[in-house]
Amino acid sequence: MFVKVNSIGLFGMKSFGIGVEASIERGMPRIDIVGLPDAAVSESKDRVRSAMKNSGFKYPDMRITVNLTPADIKKEGPVYDLPILVALLIGSDQLRCNIENSAFIGEISLSGKVRNLKGTLPMVIKARELGLKEIYVPAGNSCECCVVKGIDIYPVQSVKQLYDHLSGNKKISKLTDDLYYEYTRPLEYTPDFSDVKGQYQAKRALEIAAAGGHNVLMIGPPGSGKSMLAKRIPSILPDMTFEESLEVTKIHSIAGFLPDNVSLIKSRPFRSPHHTISTAGLSGGGRIPGPGELSLAHHGVLFLDELPEFNKVTMEAMRQPVEDGKITISRVSGSLTYPCEVMLVCAMNPCPCGYYGHATKKCSCPKGAAAKYLSKVSGPLLDRLDIHIEVPQVDFEKLSDDKPAESSVEIKKRVDAARLIQNKRFKGTGVTCNAKMTPSLTRKYCALDNSCKAMLEKCFTALDLSARAYDKILRIARTIADLDKSEKIELEHITEAVQYRSLDRKFWGTE
């Protein structure tokens, strides 16, 4: 007997339809799985056999051939356990039902329980795109799936429960939660910028960075508040759109990092990997290339504390992905591209001991140590960090001040207003913020008058800036003008923008 069951495969961010064909014939009892299965797929026959017997069904002692189509695509993981089991139940005449417009995905335990899967959300979306009417998913993945509308989704806990549903004995309730209302509820951000005492210049720079989507480098001694400031950046970033939330949730689902009982990641990600992280851990990799920290921070903040302590190869691997907003990982099994549109925020001490240039504490490093330490950050990477700011030690007077600092809510209002201007400006271009402007858009929207050109020319020559730094200054000035609700870039906007590109010259100079 021949049976075909629909399923969905996943490779990276790409999902595709899979046909699970089963042919059950008389002959020596044996089961073969063909169609480029990996080890996990090949082992499905053992899991399915035990699950059927332990759930009260008879395993067909016949000649069984399972073909996964199309045969030229590598099949990965235990996702095909459930459709194979359904095919065997129908093929052995233990189950009669119409599953022509249904899809099945799920791993099965030996006892017949259906276990969670990675990447369920993109597979459900693909099933809807293929025109299927319903899909059966592990019950543990139901939260992330019910955000998808236009397809009936049934959460399955066990093989017996699925059998009762398909045979009409006891129906499974399909997911009907209306998560759009849940998604539109106001978000509560913690921590808040009101916790930060002093550091007015640093907070101003981070407001500009958030308003324009600019990358940031913070330089300062230990305990000055660099990490504290960085952790509060998501609280002033614009709220994610539904499409952005869906994309971020898909990446975390694929990586297996989606929290329990979370349908949609609604707050912007904040990832802060340790400086011992490998290149593969940051950019992504593995036998089957999975998303790294860069992609897990998509549409959010990637914070690298103690930047010079990161491996040089790891740091340099970020250069192109940060600029392009995507990263391609090539392995023997294939090449995968993951999105990584991140706001890169880095923090570092000015020297190994941390007190080079400090107002009161003396640097204990030997001569030349500070320059050697800071040279670990290459010029090309530094060029891609739009804003460089000094975060000095906060004095006692500011720390002991009982007056509350400006809250994230107030700062976010100004950031949202500036982003609204940018959304209108770049409508239909695919650009979302000033930091992502193309050279042609930069020339169009960052036009300068003669006085601004003269000032920028002097700075360009005096600081020996690169062409990329020149463009960065123009984009930062455009963001400052947007915060001021100014249609044109004024001289004060250029002057402030240059300040955020010159701090590195102070620290990278001679000792």
C-alpha positions, 0 to 999 in steps of 0.5 A: 500500500502506498501513502503520502503524508505532507511535512515541512523541512528546515535548513537555516532560515529557509523552509520547504515542503517535504513529502513523506511517502511510505510503501508497505508490501509483503516481504521480509520485515524491514524498513528503509528510509531514503531521500538523503536522510541524516543520522537523526532521520535514519534513526526515526525508524527505531523511535517510530517502532517503539512509539507505535508499540508503546502506544497500543498500535501494531507495528507492520512486520512487512517490507517498508520503504519510506521516501522523503521527497524531493530526494535531492535535498538533505533532510535534517533532524527528528522533525519527520518522526510524526509524519512517518508514524502517521504514514505507517498507521494509514498504510497498515490500515490502523487509521483511516482519514483524509490528510491531503491538506494536512502537514505533520511535524514533530519528534516522537519519544519511545513512549509515544510523547511528541517532543518540541522542535527547533524552528517550528515557527518558520515551518508553520509559516511555510505550510500556510504559504504552500496552501495547506489547511492544517498542521499538527505540531508539538504541544510545547511549540504551540505558543510560538505557532499561534501567531500565524494566521490563515492555517489551523494549528493543532497542538499534539501531546502524544501519538494516542491523542493524534490518533483519537483526533484523526479517527474522530474519537476525540478532537484536539482543540485548534489554537485560536489565541488572538495574539495581536491584541497581546502584542499591542499592549504597552511594553515595560522596559527595565532597566531604565536610564533614570538609574544612571547618575551624571554621564550627560554627554554619554546619554546624549550620544546614546540618544543620538545613536538610538535615533539614527541606528548608529554603532557606538564605542564607549571608552572609560575607566572601570566602574564609570558606567559603560555596561550600565549605559549599554544595558539601557539602550533597548529601553529607548529604541523604537518599538519593533513592528510586527514583521520585525518581531516575527523575524526575530522570533523565527531566528530564536526559534531556529536556534532553540532559544525561544523562552517557554510560553512566549509567542512573539519576542516583542522587545528588542534583543540585547545580547552580550557575549563574553570576550572568550566567545569563538568566531563561530559562536559570534557569527554562527556555525556548526555542522548544520550552520546555526545563527550566532550572537550577531543574528540573535541580536537582529533588530536589537543591540549586540554589546561587546564589553572589553572589546580589545580582549576579544580574539582579533579574528573574531572582531574582524569577522564582524566587519562585513556583516555589521555593514551589510546587515546579513552574514553568510556561513558556508559549510560542507552541508551548504551555505546559509544566510542569516540577517544581522541588522544590529546596533553594535555597542562596544565598551573598553578601557583606555589601557590594561589597568584602565586608568590611562588619562584618568583625572585622579588615578595614575596609570600603572601600565608600562610605557607603550602598554596603552597604545599596544592595548588599544591597537588591538582594535583595528582601524577598519573596525573602528571606522564602522563604529559611528560614535566614539564617546568618553565615559569618565568617572562620575564624581561623588556630588552627582552620585549622591544627588537625590534628584531623579535623572531623565527616564527612558520614557522621556528620551524614547519620545524624542527618539521616536519623533526622530525615527518618524521623520526618517521613516517618512524620508526613506519610505519606499527605499528599504532604508530604515534609519540614517545609519543605513543610508546608501551613498546616494541617499547620503548625498541627497539628504545630507547636503551642506552649505558653504560654512558647514563644508568649510568646517568639515574640511578643516576637521577632515584634514586635521583628524586625517579621517577616512572616506567612511568616517566622512560619511559617518559624520554626515549621517550623525549630523543628519540624526542630530538635525532630526532630533532638533526637527531641522530640515537642513544640517546646521553648523552646530550639528556638524560640530557635534557630530565631529566630536563623536568621531574625534575621541579615538584620536585622543586615546590612540595618540602617543603617550 
